């Protein structure tokens, strides 16, 4: 069912935000910081692009910081955008498949004021593959990319392209924060792709480490140095 | 700046951003298919033009652009607005 009325969208968005706050309030979250900076950093002093898989959106969405998140212009994107607004996140609309130009320009403008958040495999996948738009955004804005891997002890999985995860109430979740990747300005396509692979590898490793940790495995000890690709 | 000077500047900016650019960019040349600009190329070009001319091109204005002539018209209108305000 498509929600078209702006009032109904707002009401459902508000209800969704309240539910997420209450739901995520029951989750025991442990965070591993992979470098010296405590994230989310103070956006007035230093800003970052936080990148995480689309399926793990619920954990970063509960963060309280000044951040603009990229939400797709697809029909279901409006409802997600409303939920994010009620959660206190600022929203930029667009994606690699629709409104990409507008989204990049908008995020470029917001990068001077707030952090940015991107789900680099969204809005339609392939699952756990980084689109080059994230790396271009980092190159354009000069903001370092911080990859966040999320793991759940117990979660329901949707039958969507991303197998969207909803942690079970009162279960444990973990977040592994990687060292920042600094992407140089004015890169050619080949170099953009090298950095894309680097961030994809970081996200893959961080997610695997977070999942192991959440399911009773060891606390991560890796220090993935974000060397130039 | 007349329209042909503007076109030359646009061509120079395009060559800085992209390896393969046609020798001529007539008004009716499509930005996407004709020039082969994807989102990344287009954003790079827009930011380059904004910095070169000290203008701001709004996203809702950019979404309406189809061909080279539309882009030149938009830049011309921005430059004219600056002249009027001066």
Interface residues (C-beta under 8 A of the other chain):
Chain A: X96 X99 X100 X101 X102 X104 X105 X106 X108 X132 X133 X136 X140
Chain B: X39 X40 X42 X43 X44 X46 X47 X59 X62 X63
